[in-house]
Amino acid sequence: MLLDTNAVIGILAKNAELLAFLRQFDQLLVPSPALGELYFGAYKSQKQAFNLEAIHEFLSRGAIVLPITAETAQHYGAIRDELRRVGRPIPVNDLWIAAVARQQELPLASRDGHFDAVAGLTRRAW
C-alpha cells in the first residue's frame, strides 16, 4: 500500500482506525514527495526534534521510500495534462504522489478526495 502524507501522519499519531486498516497490507510504501512533506512539517513545527525522530523511527520500522524516476516524471506530465483538460487541478506534490502510485500500479491510502480525479489510481480511505 502506498501512503499519502496524511496516512503517514495518521500512523505517527497512532490513529487506531488507520492502523487497523493498514494491518491487511504486507508492505507500506512512501513516495519521496510525501516524505518531503513530512520533513517540511517537522522542520517548521515547534517540536522539531520530536517530529524528526518520529519520522526516522517510522522509516526504521521498514517503510520503503519510492523515488522519483524519469518514468515517474512521464506519469506526472500525463496526469497533470489529463487533469488540466478536465479542469480538475490538484496540488503539485499530490501530482507527484499520484504519478508514483500510477507508475507502480499501487493503491493509495489517502483521505484526499481529489485523487479520485486521477484515472488509473485507486484511492483507499480508512
DSSP file (Angstrom, degrees, kcal/mol; ACC not computed):
  #  RESIDUE AA STRUCTURE BP1 BP2  ACC     N-H-->O    O-->H-N    N-H-->O    O-->H-N    TCO  KAPPA ALPHA  PHI   PSI    X-CA   Y-CA   Z-CA
    1    1 A M              0   0    0      0, 0.0    28,-2.7     0, 0.0     2,-0.4   0.000 360.0 360.0 360.0 129.8    0.0    0.0    0.0
    2    2 A L  E     -ab  29 108A   0    105,-2.2   107,-3.2    26,-0.2     2,-0.5  -0.724 360.0-141.0 -86.3 135.6    1.3    3.4   -1.0
    3    3 A L  E     - b   0 109A   0     26,-3.0   107,-0.1    -2,-0.4    31,-0.1  -0.859   4.4-148.5-106.9 126.4    0.9    6.0    1.7
    4    4 A D    >>  -     0   0    0    105,-2.4     4,-1.8    -2,-0.5     3,-0.8  -0.384  40.0 -98.0 -74.9 166.4   -0.1    9.6    1.2
    5    5 A T  H 3> S+     0   0    0      1,-0.3     4,-2.5     2,-0.2     5,-0.2   0.890 124.4  54.9 -54.9 -43.1    1.3   12.2    3.6
    6    6 A N  H 3> S+     0   0    0      1,-0.2     4,-1.7     2,-0.2    -1,-0.3   0.796 105.5  53.7 -67.2 -25.3   -1.9   12.2    5.7
    7    7 A A  H <> S+     0   0    0     -3,-0.8     4,-2.1   102,-0.4    -1,-0.2   0.913 109.0  47.1 -72.1 -42.6   -1.7    8.4    6.1
    8    8 A V  H  X S+     0   0    0     -4,-1.8     4,-2.8     2,-0.2     5,-0.2   0.914 110.8  52.4 -64.9 -40.5    1.8    8.6    7.5
    9    9 A I  H  X S+     0   0    0     -4,-2.5     4,-2.0     1,-0.2    -1,-0.2   0.909 108.5  51.7 -59.4 -40.9    0.7   11.4    9.8
   10   10 A G  H  <>S+     0   0    0     -4,-1.7     5,-2.8     2,-0.2    -1,-0.2   0.879 109.4  49.4 -62.8 -38.2   -2.1    9.1   11.0
   11   11 A I  H ><5S+     0   0    0     -4,-2.1     3,-1.5     3,-0.2    -2,-0.2   0.938 111.0  49.0 -64.5 -46.6    0.4    6.4   11.6
   12   12 A L  H 3<5S+     0   0    0     -4,-2.8    -2,-0.2     1,-0.3    -1,-0.2   0.831 111.6  49.8 -62.9 -31.6    2.7    8.7   13.6
   13   13 A A  T 3<5S-     0   0    0     -4,-2.0    -1,-0.3    -5,-0.2    -2,-0.2   0.445 113.4-122.4 -85.0  -0.4   -0.4    9.9   15.6
   14   14 A K  T < 5 -     0   0    0     -3,-1.5     2,-0.6    -4,-0.2    -3,-0.2   0.894  35.1-169.5  59.2  44.0   -1.3    6.2   16.2
   15   15 A N     >< -     0   0    0     -5,-2.8     4,-2.8     1,-0.2     5,-0.2  -0.541  11.4-152.6 -65.7 112.4   -4.8    6.6   14.6
   16   16 A A  H  > S+     0   0    0     -2,-0.6     4,-2.3     1,-0.2     5,-0.2   0.875  90.9  51.7 -60.7 -41.8   -6.4    3.3   15.6
   17   17 A E  H  > S+     0   0    0      2,-0.2     4,-2.0     1,-0.2    -1,-0.2   0.923 113.7  44.3 -62.6 -44.5   -8.8    3.2   12.7
   18   18 A L  H  > S+     0   0    0      2,-0.2     4,-2.5     1,-0.2    -2,-0.2   0.924 112.0  51.9 -66.1 -45.2   -5.9    3.7   10.2
   19   19 A L  H  X S+     0   0    0     -4,-2.8     4,-0.9     1,-0.2    -2,-0.2   0.889 110.4  49.1 -60.8 -39.2   -3.6    1.2   11.9
   20   20 A A  H >< S+     0   0    0     -4,-2.3     3,-0.5    -5,-0.2     4,-0.3   0.912 111.3  50.2 -64.8 -42.2   -6.4   -1.4   11.8
   21   21 A F  H >< S+     0   0    0     -4,-2.0     3,-1.0     1,-0.2    -2,-0.2   0.897 109.9  50.3 -61.1 -42.2   -6.9   -0.7    8.1
   22   22 A L  H >< S+     0   0    0     -4,-2.5     3,-1.9     1,-0.2    -1,-0.2   0.643  87.3  83.4 -76.4 -14.7   -3.2   -1.0    7.3
   23   23 A R  T << S+     0   0    0     -4,-0.9    -1,-0.2    -3,-0.5    -2,-0.1   0.749  81.5  65.3 -60.4 -22.7   -2.7   -4.4    9.0
   24   24 A Q  T <  S+     0   0    0     -3,-1.0     2,-0.4    -4,-0.3    -1,-0.3   0.579  89.8  80.6 -77.2  -8.0   -4.0   -6.1    5.9
   25   25 A F    <   -     0   0    0     -3,-1.9     3,-0.1     1,-0.1    -3,-0.0  -0.837  63.1-155.9-107.4 136.6   -1.0   -5.0    3.8
   26   26 A D  S    S+     0   0    0     -2,-0.4     2,-0.4     1,-0.1    -1,-0.1   0.856  80.7  36.7 -74.2 -36.7    2.4   -6.6    3.9
   27   27 A Q        -     0   0    0     36,-0.0     2,-0.5     2,-0.0    -1,-0.1  -0.941  62.6-155.6-124.1 140.4    4.4   -3.6    2.8
   28   28 A L        -     0   0    0     -2,-0.4    36,-2.3    34,-0.3     2,-0.4  -0.970  19.6-169.6-112.3 122.8    4.0    0.1    3.5
   29   29 A L  E     -ac   2  64A   0    -28,-2.7   -26,-3.0    -2,-0.5    36,-0.2  -0.889   8.0-160.5-116.8 141.0    5.5    2.3    0.8
   30   30 A V  E     - c   0  65A   0     34,-3.2    36,-2.8    -2,-0.4     2,-0.2  -0.980  17.1-133.4-124.1 122.3    6.1    6.0    0.9
   31   31 A P  E >>  - c   0  66A   0      0, 0.0     4,-1.7     0, 0.0     3,-1.1  -0.520  26.6-119.5 -70.7 142.2    6.5    8.2   -2.2
   32   32 A S  H 3> S+     0   0    0     34,-2.6     4,-2.2     1,-0.3     5,-0.1   0.810 111.5  59.3 -57.0 -32.5    9.5   10.5   -1.8
   33   33 A P  H 3> S+     0   0    0      0, 0.0     4,-2.0     0, 0.0    -1,-0.3   0.887 105.0  50.5 -63.3 -34.5    7.3   13.7   -2.2
   34   34 A A  H <> S+     0   0    0     -3,-1.1     4,-2.2     2,-0.2    -2,-0.2   0.901 108.8  51.5 -66.5 -39.3    5.2   12.6    0.8
   35   35 A L  H  X S+     0   0    0     -4,-1.7     4,-2.5     1,-0.2    -1,-0.2   0.903 107.8  52.7 -63.2 -40.1    8.4   12.1    2.8
   36   36 A G  H  X S+     0   0    0     -4,-2.2     4,-2.4     1,-0.2    -1,-0.2   0.902 108.0  50.7 -60.6 -41.7    9.5   15.6    1.8
   37   37 A E  H  X S+     0   0    0     -4,-2.0     4,-2.4     2,-0.2    -1,-0.2   0.895 109.7  51.1 -63.2 -39.4    6.2   17.0    3.0
   38   38 A L  H  X S+     0   0    0     -4,-2.2     4,-2.3     2,-0.2    -2,-0.2   0.932 110.6  47.7 -63.1 -45.8    6.7   15.2    6.3
   39   39 A Y  H  X S+     0   0    0     -4,-2.5     4,-2.9     2,-0.2     5,-0.2   0.903 110.3  52.5 -63.1 -40.4   10.1   16.6    6.8
   40   40 A F  H  X S+     0   0    0     -4,-2.4     4,-2.1     1,-0.2    -1,-0.2   0.943 109.9  48.9 -59.1 -47.0    8.8   20.1    6.0
   41   41 A G  H  X S+     0   0    0     -4,-2.4     4,-0.6     1,-0.2    -1,-0.2   0.888 112.6  48.5 -59.7 -39.6    6.1   19.7    8.6
   42   42 A A  H >< S+     0   0    0     -4,-2.3     3,-0.8     1,-0.2    -2,-0.2   0.930 111.0  49.2 -67.0 -45.5    8.7   18.6   11.1
   43   43 A Y  H 3< S+     0   0    0     -4,-2.9    -2,-0.2     1,-0.2    -1,-0.2   0.835 113.8  45.5 -65.9 -32.3   11.2   21.4   10.4
   44   44 A K  H 3< S+     0   0    0     -4,-2.1    -1,-0.2    -5,-0.2    -2,-0.2   0.557  97.0  99.0 -87.7  -5.7    8.5   24.1   10.7
   45   45 A S  S X< S-     0   0    0     -3,-0.8     3,-0.6    -4,-0.6    -3,-0.0  -0.302  79.7-124.1 -81.5 163.3    7.0   22.7   13.9
   46   46 A Q  T 3  S+     0   0    0      1,-0.2     2,-0.3     2,-0.1     3,-0.2   0.720 113.1  52.5 -72.4 -23.0    7.5   23.7   17.5
   47   47 A K  T 3>  +     0   0    0      1,-0.2     4,-2.8     2,-0.1     5,-0.3  -0.416  70.0 151.9-109.6  54.1    8.5   20.1   18.3
   48   48 A Q  H <> S+     0   0    0     -3,-0.6     4,-2.6    -2,-0.3     5,-0.2   0.910  70.4  44.5 -55.0 -52.8   11.1   19.8   15.5
   49   49 A A  H  > S+     0   0    0      1,-0.2     4,-2.2     2,-0.2    -1,-0.2   0.909 114.9  49.5 -62.2 -42.6   13.4   17.2   17.2
   50   50 A F  H  > S+     0   0    0      1,-0.2     4,-2.0     2,-0.2    -1,-0.2   0.931 113.9  44.9 -61.2 -47.2   10.4   15.1   18.4
   51   51 A N  H  X S+     0   0    0     -4,-2.8     4,-2.0     2,-0.2    -2,-0.2   0.869 111.9  51.5 -69.7 -37.0    8.8   15.1   14.9
   52   52 A L  H  X S+     0   0    0     -4,-2.6     4,-2.4    -5,-0.3    -1,-0.2   0.914 110.4  49.6 -64.1 -41.4   12.1   14.3   13.1
   53   53 A E  H  X S+     0   0    0     -4,-2.2     4,-2.7    -5,-0.2    -2,-0.2   0.888 107.9  54.2 -63.6 -38.9   12.7   11.4   15.5
   54   54 A A  H  X S+     0   0    0     -4,-2.0     4,-2.4     2,-0.2    -1,-0.2   0.902 109.5  47.7 -62.5 -41.0    9.2   10.1   14.8
   55   55 A I  H  X S+     0   0    0     -4,-2.0     4,-2.5     2,-0.2    -2,-0.2   0.937 112.5  48.4 -64.4 -46.3    9.9   10.2   11.0
   56   56 A H  H  X S+     0   0    0     -4,-2.4     4,-2.1     1,-0.2    -2,-0.2   0.898 112.0  49.4 -62.1 -40.4   13.2    8.4   11.5
   57   57 A E  H  X S+     0   0    0     -4,-2.7     4,-1.0     2,-0.2    -1,-0.2   0.921 109.6  51.8 -64.6 -43.3   11.6    5.8   13.7
   58   58 A F  H ><>S+     0   0    0     -4,-2.4     5,-0.9     1,-0.2     3,-0.7   0.928 112.2  46.0 -57.3 -46.7    8.8    5.2   11.2
   59   59 A L  H ><5S+     0   0    0     -4,-2.5     3,-1.5     1,-0.2    -1,-0.2   0.865 107.7  57.1 -66.3 -35.7   11.3    4.7    8.4
   60   60 A S  H 3<5S+     0   0    0     -4,-2.1    -1,-0.2     1,-0.3    -2,-0.2   0.699  93.6  69.2 -70.4 -17.6   13.4    2.4   10.5
   61   61 A R  T <<5S-     0   0    0     -4,-1.0    -1,-0.3    -3,-0.7    -2,-0.2   0.366 128.3 -85.0 -83.7   6.8   10.4    0.1   11.1
   62   62 A G  T < 5S+     0   0    0     -3,-1.5   -34,-0.3     1,-0.3    -3,-0.1   0.498  72.4 152.7 111.4   3.5   10.6   -1.0    7.4
   63   63 A A      < -     0   0    0     -5,-0.9     2,-0.5    -4,-0.2    -1,-0.3  -0.456  39.0-136.8 -63.9 138.8    8.6    1.6    5.4
   64   64 A I  E     -c   29   0A   0    -36,-2.3   -34,-3.2    -2,-0.1     2,-0.5  -0.872   7.9-143.8-103.7 126.8   10.1    1.6    1.9
   65   65 A V  E     -c   30   0A   0     -2,-0.5   -36,-0.0   -36,-0.2   -37,-0.0  -0.789  10.5-149.8 -92.0 125.7   10.6    5.0    0.2
   66   66 A L  E     -c   31   0A   0    -36,-2.8   -34,-2.6    -2,-0.5    34,-0.1  -0.843  16.3-140.6 -97.4 126.5    9.9    5.1   -3.5
   67   67 A P        -     0   0    0      0, 0.0     2,-0.5     0, 0.0     5,-0.1  -0.287  17.6-104.8 -82.4 166.8   12.0    7.6   -5.5
   68   68 A I        +     0   0    0      4,-0.1     2,-0.2   -37,-0.1    28,-0.0  -0.793  46.2 177.6 -86.5 131.4   11.1    9.8   -8.4
   69   69 A T     >  -     0   0    0     -2,-0.5     4,-2.2     1,-0.0     5,-0.1  -0.703  47.8 -93.8-124.7 177.5   12.4    8.5  -11.7
   70   70 A A  H  > S+     0   0    0     -2,-0.2     4,-1.6     1,-0.2     5,-0.1   0.879 128.1  52.6 -60.6 -37.3   12.3    9.5  -15.3
   71   71 A E  H  > S+     0   0    0      2,-0.2     4,-2.0     1,-0.2    -1,-0.2   0.895 106.6  52.5 -66.1 -38.9    9.3    7.2  -15.7
   72   72 A T  H  > S+     0   0    0      1,-0.2     4,-2.7     2,-0.2    -2,-0.2   0.917 106.4  54.2 -59.9 -42.7    7.6    8.9  -12.7
   73   73 A A  H  X S+     0   0    0     -4,-2.2     4,-2.5     1,-0.2    -1,-0.2   0.861 105.4  53.1 -61.5 -36.3    8.1   12.2  -14.5
   74   74 A Q  H  X S+     0   0    0     -4,-1.6     4,-2.2     2,-0.2    -1,-0.2   0.922 110.4  46.8 -64.7 -43.3    6.4   10.9  -17.6
   75   75 A H  H  X S+     0   0    0     -4,-2.0     4,-3.0     2,-0.2     5,-0.3   0.907 110.1  54.7 -63.4 -41.0    3.4    9.8  -15.5
   76   76 A Y  H  X S+     0   0    0     -4,-2.7     4,-2.9     1,-0.2     5,-0.2   0.945 109.3  46.8 -55.7 -50.7    3.4   13.2  -13.7
   77   77 A G  H  X S+     0   0    0     -4,-2.5     4,-2.0     1,-0.2    -1,-0.2   0.904 114.0  47.2 -60.5 -42.7    3.2   15.1  -17.1
   78   78 A A  H  X S+     0   0    0     -4,-2.2     4,-2.7     2,-0.2    -1,-0.2   0.929 114.2  46.4 -65.6 -45.6    0.4   12.9  -18.4
   79   79 A I  H  X S+     0   0    0     -4,-3.0     4,-2.7     2,-0.2     5,-0.3   0.926 111.5  51.3 -63.8 -44.5   -1.6   13.2  -15.2
   80   80 A R  H  X S+     0   0    0     -4,-2.9     4,-2.0    -5,-0.3    -1,-0.2   0.907 112.8  46.1 -60.9 -40.8   -1.2   16.9  -15.0
   81   81 A D  H  X S+     0   0    0     -4,-2.0     4,-2.4    -5,-0.2    -1,-0.2   0.916 111.1  52.2 -67.5 -42.8   -2.3   17.3  -18.6
   82   82 A E  H  X S+     0   0    0     -4,-2.7     4,-1.1     1,-0.2    -2,-0.2   0.926 113.2  44.1 -58.1 -45.2   -5.3   14.9  -18.0
   83   83 A L  H  <>S+     0   0    0     -4,-2.7     5,-2.9     1,-0.2     4,-0.4   0.854 110.9  54.6 -70.6 -34.3   -6.4   17.0  -15.0
   84   84 A R  H ><5S+     0   0    0     -4,-2.0     3,-1.0    -5,-0.3    -1,-0.2   0.908 105.0  54.6 -62.0 -41.9   -5.8   20.3  -16.8
   85   85 A R  H 3<5S+     0   0    0     -4,-2.4    -1,-0.2     1,-0.3    -2,-0.2   0.819 114.0  39.8 -63.9 -31.3   -8.1   19.1  -19.7
   86   86 A V  T 3<5S-     0   0    0     -4,-1.1    -1,-0.3    -5,-0.2    -2,-0.2   0.352 113.0-115.4-100.7   5.9  -11.0   18.4  -17.3
   87   87 A G  T < 5S+     0   0    0     -3,-1.0    -3,-0.2    -4,-0.4    -2,-0.1   0.843  78.6 121.7  68.2  34.3  -10.4   21.5  -15.2
   88   88 A R      < +     0   0    0     -5,-2.9    -4,-0.1    -6,-0.1    -1,-0.1  -0.486  36.7 176.2-127.0  61.9   -9.5   19.5  -12.0
   89   89 A P        -     0   0    0      0, 0.0    -9,-0.0     0, 0.0     3,-0.0  -0.290   9.1-163.6 -66.7 153.2   -6.0   20.5  -10.9
   90   90 A I        -     0   0    0      1,-0.1     5,-0.1   -10,-0.0    -2,-0.0  -0.894  37.1 -71.7-129.4 163.2   -4.5   19.1   -7.7
   91   91 A P     >  -     0   0    0      0, 0.0     4,-1.8     0, 0.0     3,-0.3  -0.176  45.5-117.0 -56.5 148.0   -1.5   20.3   -5.7
   92   92 A V  H  > S+     0   0    0      1,-0.3     4,-1.8     2,-0.2     3,-0.3   0.895 113.3  50.6 -56.8 -47.3    1.9   19.7   -7.2
   93   93 A N  H  > S+     0   0    0      1,-0.2     4,-2.1     2,-0.2    -1,-0.3   0.880 109.4  52.5 -61.5 -34.9    3.2   17.4   -4.5
   94   94 A D  H  > S+     0   0    0     -3,-0.3     4,-2.7     2,-0.2    -1,-0.2   0.818 103.5  57.7 -70.4 -29.2    0.0   15.3   -4.9
   95   95 A L  H  X S+     0   0    0     -4,-1.8     4,-2.3    -3,-0.3    -1,-0.2   0.925 108.3  46.7 -61.5 -43.7    0.6   15.1   -8.6
   96   96 A W  H  X S+     0   0    0     -4,-1.8     4,-2.2     2,-0.2    -2,-0.2   0.906 112.0  49.9 -64.9 -41.3    3.9   13.5   -7.9
   97   97 A I  H  X S+     0   0    0     -4,-2.1     4,-2.3     1,-0.2    -2,-0.2   0.921 111.9  48.4 -63.0 -43.5    2.4   11.2   -5.4
   98   98 A A  H  X S+     0   0    0     -4,-2.7     4,-2.8     1,-0.2     5,-0.2   0.882 108.8  54.6 -62.6 -38.4   -0.3   10.2   -7.9
   99   99 A A  H  X S+     0   0    0     -4,-2.3     4,-2.6     2,-0.2    -2,-0.2   0.906 108.6  47.5 -63.5 -41.8    2.4    9.7  -10.5
  100  100 A V  H  X S+     0   0    0     -4,-2.2     4,-2.5     2,-0.2    -2,-0.2   0.931 112.7  50.0 -63.3 -44.7    4.3    7.2   -8.2
  101  101 A A  H  X>S+     0   0    0     -4,-2.3     5,-2.4     1,-0.2     4,-0.8   0.927 114.9  42.7 -60.3 -46.1    1.0    5.4   -7.5
  102  102 A R  H  <5S+     0   0    0     -4,-2.8     3,-0.4     3,-0.2    -1,-0.2   0.905 113.5  51.7 -70.1 -40.2    0.1    5.1  -11.2
  103  103 A Q  H  <5S+     0   0    0     -4,-2.6    -2,-0.2    -5,-0.2    -1,-0.2   0.926 118.2  37.2 -59.5 -45.7    3.6    4.1  -12.2
  104  104 A Q  H  <5S-     0   0    0     -4,-2.5    -1,-0.2    -5,-0.2    -2,-0.2   0.494 106.2-127.0 -87.0  -4.3    3.8    1.4   -9.6
  105  105 A E  T  <5 +     0   0    0     -4,-0.8    -3,-0.2    -3,-0.4    -4,-0.1   0.933  59.0 148.3  55.1  49.7    0.2    0.4  -10.1
  106  106 A L      < -     0   0    0     -5,-2.4    16,-0.4    -6,-0.2    -1,-0.2  -0.883  51.8-116.6-114.7 143.9   -0.4    0.7   -6.3
  107  107 A P        -     0   0    0      0, 0.0  -105,-2.2     0, 0.0     2,-0.5  -0.471  32.0-132.7 -70.2 153.5   -3.5    1.7   -4.4
  108  108 A L  E     -bd   2 123A   0     14,-2.9    16,-3.3  -107,-0.2     2,-0.8  -0.945   2.5-144.0-116.0 121.6   -3.0    4.9   -2.4
  109  109 A A  E     +bd   3 124A   0   -107,-3.2  -105,-2.4    -2,-0.5  -102,-0.4  -0.752  49.3 133.2 -81.3 111.6   -4.1    5.3    1.2
  110  110 A S        -     0   0    0     14,-1.5    -2,-0.1    -2,-0.8  -108,-0.0  -0.992  56.7-149.7-158.4 150.9   -5.3    8.9    1.5
  111  111 A R  S    S+     0   0    0     -2,-0.3     2,-0.9    14,-0.1    14,-0.1   0.336  71.0 108.6 -99.9   3.3   -8.2   10.9    2.8
  112  112 A D    >   -     0   0    0      1,-0.2     3,-1.5     2,-0.0     4,-0.2  -0.729  53.8-163.9 -86.5 107.7   -7.7   13.5    0.0
  113  113 A G  G >  S+     0   0    0     -2,-0.9     3,-2.0     1,-0.3     4,-0.3   0.689  77.5  79.1 -65.0 -20.3  -10.7   13.1   -2.4
  114  114 A H  G >  S+     0   0    0      1,-0.3     3,-1.3     2,-0.2    -1,-0.3   0.727  79.5  71.0 -65.5 -17.1   -9.0   15.0   -5.2
  115  115 A F  G X  S+     0   0    0     -3,-1.5     3,-1.8     1,-0.2    -1,-0.3   0.752  81.8  74.1 -66.2 -21.5   -7.0   11.8   -6.0
  116  116 A D  G <  S+     0   0    0     -3,-2.0    -1,-0.2     1,-0.3    -2,-0.2   0.714  85.5  64.4 -64.4 -19.2  -10.3   10.3   -7.3
  117  117 A A  G <  S+     0   0    0     -3,-1.3     2,-0.7    -4,-0.3    -1,-0.3   0.580  80.7  96.5 -79.2  -9.0  -10.0   12.5  -10.4
  118  118 A V  S X  S-     0   0    0     -3,-1.8     3,-1.5    -4,-0.2   -39,-0.0  -0.736  77.2-131.2 -88.9 114.1   -6.8   10.7  -11.4
  119  119 A A  T 3  S+     0   0    0     -2,-0.7     3,-0.1     1,-0.2    -2,-0.1  -0.349  89.6  19.6 -61.8 138.5   -7.5    8.0  -14.0
  120  120 A G  T 3  S+     0   0    0      1,-0.2     2,-0.5    -2,-0.0    -1,-0.2   0.556  98.7 113.0  80.2   7.8   -6.0    4.6  -13.2
  121  121 A L    <   -     0   0    0     -3,-1.5     2,-0.6    -6,-0.2    -1,-0.2  -0.953  52.3-155.2-116.0 130.8   -5.4    5.5   -9.5
  122  122 A T        -     0   0    0     -2,-0.5   -14,-2.9   -16,-0.4     2,-0.4  -0.919   9.8-159.6-105.5 117.6   -7.3    3.7   -6.7
  123  123 A R  E     -d  108   0A   0     -2,-0.6     2,-0.5   -16,-0.2   -14,-0.2  -0.811   2.3-163.2 -96.5 135.1   -7.6    5.7   -3.5
  124  124 A R  E     -d  109   0A   0    -16,-3.3   -14,-1.5    -2,-0.4     2,-0.3  -0.973   6.3-168.7-119.4 118.8   -8.3    3.8   -0.3
  125  125 A A              0   0    0     -2,-0.5   -14,-0.1   -16,-0.2   -16,-0.0  -0.691 360.0 360.0-101.0 158.5   -9.6    5.8    2.7
  126  126 A W              0   0    0     -2,-0.3    -1,-0.1  -104,-0.0  -105,-0.1   0.360 360.0 360.0-114.6 360.0   -9.9    4.5    6.2
